[in-house]
Amino acid sequence: MRMVLVAAFRSEASGILGLLDNVTRGKTGGVKFWQGGVGAHEISVVLCGAGPEKAAVSLGQAAGIITEAELVINFGVCGALREDT
């Protein structure tokens, strides 16, 4: 399965990036992304920046990656990167 995982920040995506095999990184339309695999799955991780406006713009710029996907998941921690928040 081809999947695209979308996160605002690299700190949110770092755990997933550490699981990918044969990772390549790139940039399309100003949007950073990584591609790799887990088992039989092809996974792209796209960074979009914080907020719905940045997500919409970034995903539009990364349309070439997203149109190939069978599943797109937007994930993150909504600013809770510290235990005390």
Helices and strands as residue ranges (DSSP letters): E 2-7, H 10-17, E 21-28, E 31-38, E 41-47, H 52-61, H 63-66, E 71-74
